[in-house]
Amino acid sequence: MEKKRKSIRYKNYDYSTTGYYFITICSYNKKNIFSEIIEKKVNDVLNEQEIILSNIGSIINEEILKSEKIRKEIRIDEFIIMPNHLHIIIEIFKSENVGANGGSPDNNGNVLPMGECHSPLQMKPKSLSSFVSGLKSSVTKRVKEFKKNNNYVVWQRNYFDRVVRNEEELYNIRNYVRYNHYNWQCDNENLNRE
């Protein structure tokens, strides 16, 4: 009998609420398949870290940028594609016409109020989980086509999230994301860390 997985989301929190969210998504088994971090010499003195995206990383980059155009309820604030994980700061908007307030149609075209689903596999539209699911799905589809392998697994199950509570926290997380690659050698996600 398969053990039931416990959700790591905040209980009773509406992840379609307007605000900023910080998410981390890891590669399957934390394999370094998204990018490589190389050290560059600048003026023969300073060492600088540079991220070189793999083909899979390039697909992820394109899909993150595309998601903001497809999903009018979100804005990508910052993101970085590390060798085996990515960090994204996403802003979700609510408005009368766009965002997390609207319902979604069922199979018969009837609009369901928010939160009503006919399947436990469905998630709330225009929410953080629907964004992550859509991103993972579009990347996986393209990677399987690129690899010519329908069994290729890109992602670790689930993702980590943090609801950003204030401007100071947002500022600190932005800096963490922008400079994350400089700390790759001691990053907790780096299985070969020093």
C-alpha positions in Angstrom: 0.0 0.0 0.0 1.4 3.4 -1.0 1.9 5.8 1.8 -0.2 9.0 1.5 2.0 12.1 0.9 1.5 14.9 3.3 1.1 18.4 1.8 3.9 20.9 2.6 1.6 23.9 1.8 0.2 26.1 4.5 -3.1 24.6 5.7 -6.1 26.7 4.6 -3.9 29.4 2.9 -5.3 30.7 -0.4 -2.3 30.5 -2.8 -4.1 32.6 -5.4 -4.0 35.6 -3.0 -2.4 38.7 -4.3 1.2 38.9 -3.2 4.8 37.7 -3.7 5.8 34.0 -3.4 9.3 32.5 -3.4 9.5 29.0 -4.8 12.2 26.4 -5.3 11.8 23.5 -7.7 14.4 20.8 -7.9 15.5 18.4 -10.6 14.7 14.7 -10.3 17.1 13.2 -7.8 18.8 16.6 -7.7 20.8 15.8 -10.8 22.8 18.7 -12.3 20.9 18.9 -15.6 19.8 22.6 -15.7 23.1 24.5 -15.8 26.7 24.6 -14.9 28.4 27.2 -12.8 31.9 28.2 -14.0 34.4 30.5 -12.5 35.6 33.3 -14.7 38.7 35.4 -14.2 38.1 39.1 -14.6 41.2 41.3 -14.9 43.3 38.3 -13.7 42.3 39.2 -10.2 38.6 38.8 -9.5 36.9 35.5 -9.9 33.3 35.7 -11.1 30.7 32.9 -11.2 28.9 32.5 -14.5 25.8 30.3 -15.2 25.9 28.3 -18.4 22.5 26.9 -19.2 22.2 23.4 -20.5 19.6 22.6 -23.3 17.1 21.7 -20.5 18.0 25.0 -18.7 17.4 26.9 -21.9 14.0 25.3 -22.2 13.2 26.2 -18.6 14.3 29.8 -19.2 12.1 30.1 -22.2 9.0 28.6 -20.5 9.4 30.9 -17.4 9.5 33.9 -19.6 6.6 32.6 -21.7 4.5 31.9 -18.6 4.3 35.6 -17.8 2.8 36.3 -21.2 0.3 33.4 -21.1 -0.8 33.9 -17.5 -1.9 37.5 -17.1 -2.4 37.1 -13.4 1.3 36.7 -12.7 4.6 38.6 -13.0 8.0 37.0 -12.7 9.9 39.2 -10.3 13.3 37.4 -10.2 14.5 33.9 -11.1 17.7 31.9 -11.4 18.4 28.5 -12.9 21.0 26.6 -10.8 22.5 23.3 -11.8 19.8 21.2 -10.1 17.2 23.6 -8.9 15.6 26.9 -9.7 14.4 29.8 -7.6 11.5 32.0 -8.7 9.9 35.0 -7.1 6.5 35.3 -8.5 3.9 38.0 -8.0 0.2 37.1 -8.2 -2.4 39.8 -9.0 -6.1 39.9 -8.4 -8.4 42.0 -10.5 -12.0 41.9 -11.8 -11.1 40.5 -15.2 -7.7 38.8 -14.7 -6.3 36.9 -11.8 -7.4 34.6 -9.1 -11.0 35.7 -8.6 -12.6 34.0 -11.6 -14.1 30.6 -11.8 -13.1 27.9 -14.2 -15.3 26.0 -16.6 -16.1 22.3 -16.0 -16.3 19.7 -18.8 -19.8 21.0 -19.8 -18.8 24.7 -20.0 -20.4 25.6 -16.7 -18.4 28.0 -14.6 -17.5 26.6 -11.3 -17.0 28.9 -8.3 -13.5 29.0 -7.0 -12.5 26.0 -5.0 -15.1 23.6 -6.5 -13.4 20.8 -8.3 -14.7 17.5 -9.6 -11.4 15.7 -9.1 -8.8 15.7 -6.3 -6.2 16.1 -9.0 -7.6 19.5 -10.1 -6.1 22.6 -8.5 -7.4 26.1 -8.0 -7.0 28.0 -11.2 -4.7 31.1 -11.3 -2.9 30.0 -8.1 0.7 29.3 -7.3 0.2 25.5 -7.7 -1.4 25.9 -11.1 1.6 28.1 -12.2 4.1 25.5 -11.0 2.1 22.6 -12.5 1.9 24.4 -15.9 5.6 25.3 -15.9 6.7 21.7 -15.0 4.3 20.3 -17.6 5.4 22.5 -20.5 9.1 22.0 -19.7 8.6 18.2 -19.4 6.8 18.0 -22.7 9.5 19.9 -24.5 12.4 18.0 -22.8 10.9 14.7 -23.7 10.6 15.8 -27.3 14.2 17.1 -27.3 15.5 13.9 -25.7 13.3 11.7 -27.8 12.5 9.9 -24.6 9.0 9.7 -23.2 10.3 8.3 -19.9 12.7 11.1 -19.2 12.0 12.6 -15.7 12.9 16.2 -15.2 11.4 17.2 -11.9 11.5 16.1 -8.3 7.9 15.8 -7.0 6.4 18.9 -5.3 8.2 22.2 -4.7 9.1 24.5 -1.8 7.3 27.8 -1.3 7.4 30.8 1.0 4.8 33.5 1.2 6.7 36.8 1.2 5.4 38.8 4.1 6.9 42.3 3.7 9.2 44.5 1.7 12.3 43.7 3.8 11.8 40.0 3.2 11.2 40.6 -0.5 14.5 42.6 -0.7 16.5 39.9 1.1 15.0 37.1 -1.1 15.7 39.1 -4.3 19.4 39.4 -3.2 19.5 35.7 -2.4 18.2 34.8 -5.8 20.4 37.2 -7.7 23.6 36.0 -6.0 22.7 32.4 -5.3 25.2 31.1 -7.9 28.1 32.7 -6.0 27.4 30.3 -3.1 27.0 27.1 -5.2 30.0 25.3 -3.7 28.3 25.4 -0.2 24.6 25.4 -1.4 22.5 22.8 0.5 21.1 21.7 -2.9 24.6 20.9 -4.2 25.2 17.2 -3.6 28.9 17.7 -4.2 29.3 20.7 -1.9 32.5 21.3 -0.1 
